[in-house]
Amino acid sequence: MFVTLTLNPGIDQTITVNPPLSIGSIYAVTGETRTPGGKGVNVAKMIAANGKAVTAAGLLGKNELPLYKDTLGAAGVNCRFMTVPFATRTNTMLTDGAGRELKLNRPGFPDLHFDEAELFRYAVSLTDTVVVMSGSLPVRFPADTYARLIRVFRENGCVTVLDTSGPALAAGLVERPDIIKPNRHELEGVLARRLESAEAIRAVLRDLMSIHEAVVVSDGAAGAWFAGRGTILFAAAPEVPQVDTTGAGDTLLGQFCADYFPARVLTSEIAARAVAAGAAAVEQRGTPVIGIQRVHALAATVKVSAA
């Protein structure tokens, strides 16, 4: 039922040091994890944790394919990546486990040229009911790559979900994907203005849900906004230890998709579980598979209000 498309994946490396983390200091490493990552990969893992069929697709360095297949296969995710003769980037998170973080995201596939015909042939081979397009683009890919893919997937009868940022998000919105999931800062970047109040966010959501079937706007430790078919909800995030925020928004989106489809009706329960999944991701280092039992336990503590 689900395909996630990650055109710019990355190995998620989390390095832990003793607090407090600050610039200009020297630290001994106390822990390190390396997990096959990429925004769509994280979405796929959460969908699979819900017992739903999902395929992780996109571009991947040939040498990393065995690692991804082994890890994702164990999590119940089918792999159908298109391999390229370049190394997959490693993205590094430096954390002290006490809420202070430093993220280093490398550029993706800087030597890979954009081949639209080949990419479209591959995309058509992936078409399924729901296609989730997540993350940044390789360096040489045009900003409207997702916009072009949305047209291809729509022509093949797919529901499209878009989670990206910057020019790729701006271009993608023009094609009116069915569901969008920016975070608050990404949405402000596209709008070129600050959203400094709840009322300002509600006003934007009212406009967006006249165009998109559903809109999810994550807002860090505060929680997330959900809008669709005339309903606006805010789910406050539960308090959890902030160990590593890598993949939290992706995990939130994966849980949302698993619950939202196939009924496609926005409810308070869906919003609560989505925010709970994001919080469960924050509790752990790297981007491991999140246990659905923990999601349900946290969801019971999430307060959801109609906005």
Number of C-alpha atoms within 10 A of each C-alpha: 14 24 28 28 29 26 26 23 29 26 20 24 23 24 23 23 19 14 13 14 20 12 6 6 7 9 14 9 12 10 13 14 16 17 18 24 27 27 29 29 32 29 32 35 28 30 27 24 20 17 12 18 16 24 27 25 26 26 20 25 18 15 14 16 19 10 12 22 18 13 16 23 13 11 17 19 26 19 20 20 22 16 16 14 12 16 16 25 21 21 21 21 22 19 25 23 21 15 15 15 21 15 14 11 13 13 16 22 24 14 11 14 11 14 9 13 9 9 15 15 11 16 18 14 9 21 19 17 16 21 25 25 25 28 21 24 22 20 16 13 19 15 19 19 17 26 21 16 20 25 16 17 22 16 10 13 12 18 18 21 25 26 25 21 22 17 15 22 25 19 19 25 22 11 17 19 22 20 22 26 25 22 20 18 18 19 22 16 17 17 12 9 10 13 17 9 8 11 11 11 18 19 11 13 24 17 10 18 21 13 18 19 20 26 24 26 23 29 17 18 17 14 23 25 28 27 27 23 15 12 16 22 21 25 28 22 26 21 14 14 14 21 20 26 24 26 23 27 28 29 32 28 32 29 29 24 24 24 22 17 14 11 7 13 14 22 17 18 15 21 30 30 25 35 36 33 30 30 29 27 31 24 18 19 25 27 28 20 19 22 14 20 11 14 21 16 14 21 25 13 15 22 17 22 13 12 15
